[in-house]
Amino acid sequence: MADSKFFSSPSVDVIEKSTKIIGDIFSKADFRIDGEVEGNITTSGKVVVGNNGKISGKLSCSNADISGNISGIIEISETLSLMSDSYIQGEIITGKLSVEEGAQVDATIAMKSAKKLKALDTQQENNSQSEKTA
């Protein structure tokens, strides 16, 4: 089981090295990803991507520690930590950013406060609701 000191909730969903998921994930739990996800991950918890972890899609969460590969959009409301083994390609929107020496980043980076990110989320929800009622 994952070490609980790294996560905000008592339960952690683990996608192990031998697992590949194609599709979107919506959750309130913390995640550890050592396998591969092709799709969007949306959670109010923390996401840890291990050295072998790979995400192709959009990652939206409160905090993230990345050691693996992400290709897509990363939206973190609080702190994004890029470890030395990480490779990021795409777009980063975060409140705080920590980058270890050796991390590879080929992305645009926008630093936003948590209040602005929450307002952005509320605006997107309102837009999607108005689109559904057309």
N, C-alpha and C positions, 0 to 999 in steps of 0.2 A: 504494500500500500504506500502511496505517496506520503511524504513527511508533511504533517498538518501545519507546521510552522510557516510554510510557504504559501498556504492558501487561506482564503477568508472564510470559507464555509467548512463545516465538519465533513462533508462528503465531497469526493472528487471523482469525476467521470474520467476514465482513462481509455485512450485509444492507443492500443499497443502497437509495437513495431510491425507486426504481421498483418495489421488491419488497414484496409483502404475503404473509405466512405465516399460515396458519390451522392451529393445532395446537401440540403441546407440543415443546419442544426440550430435549434432554439432551446435555450435552457436558462435556469437561474443558478445552476451549479458551477463550480470551478472545474476546469478541464486540464488534463495533461495529455498532450498529443505527442506520441512517439511514432505513430503511423502516418498515413496520408489522408488528407481530406480535400476533395474537389468539390467546392461549394462554399457557401457562406456560413460563418459561425457567429451567432449572436447570443451573448450571455451577459448577465449583470455581475457575474463572478470574475475570477481571475483565470487567465489562460497561460499555461506553461507549454512551450514547444521545445521538446528535447532535441538533441543533436541529430537524430534520425527523422524528426518530424518535418512534415511538409504540408503547407496549405496553399491551395490555388483558389483564390476567391477573396471575399471580404471578411475581415475579422473585426468584430465590434464587441468590446468588453470594458471592464473597469480598469484592470491592470493586466500587464502581460510581461512575461520573461521569455525571450526568444533566443534559442540556440540553434534552431534549424532553419529551414527555408520558407519564406512566404513570398508569393507572387500575387499581387492584388492591392486592395485598399485595406489599410489598418487604421481603425478608429478606436482610440483608447481615451476614455474620459479622465483617467488619472495619470498613471505612470507606465511608460513603455521602457523596458530594459532590454537592450540588444547586447547579447553576450558575444564573446570573441569569435565563436564559430558560426554566428548567424549570417544569413544572406537574404537581403530584402530587396525586392524589385516592385516598384509601383508607386503608391502614395501613402504618406503617413500623416495622420491628424491626431495630435495628442496634447494632453495638458503638460506633462513633463517627459523629458527624454533623457535616458542614460545610455551611453554607447561605450562599450569596452573596446580597447585597442584590438584591431584585427577584424572587427565586424565589417561586413561588406554591405554598403547601402547604395542602391541605384534607385533613388526615389525622391519625389518632392516631399518636403516636410513643412507642415503648418503647425505652429504651436498655438493652442487655444486654451483658455481657462476652462475649468470644469463647468462653470456656469454657462459659458457660451456653447459648449458641447451639448449640455442638457437642453438648452434653448433650441439648438439645431435639431436634436432628436424630436422635440415636441413639434417643431415646425414640419419635419418630415412626416410624423404621424398624422398631423392635420391634413397635409397634402394627400397622403395615401387614402385617408378616409373620404375626402372630397372626391377623389378619383373613383372610389368604389360606389358612390351614390349617384353617379351620372346617369 
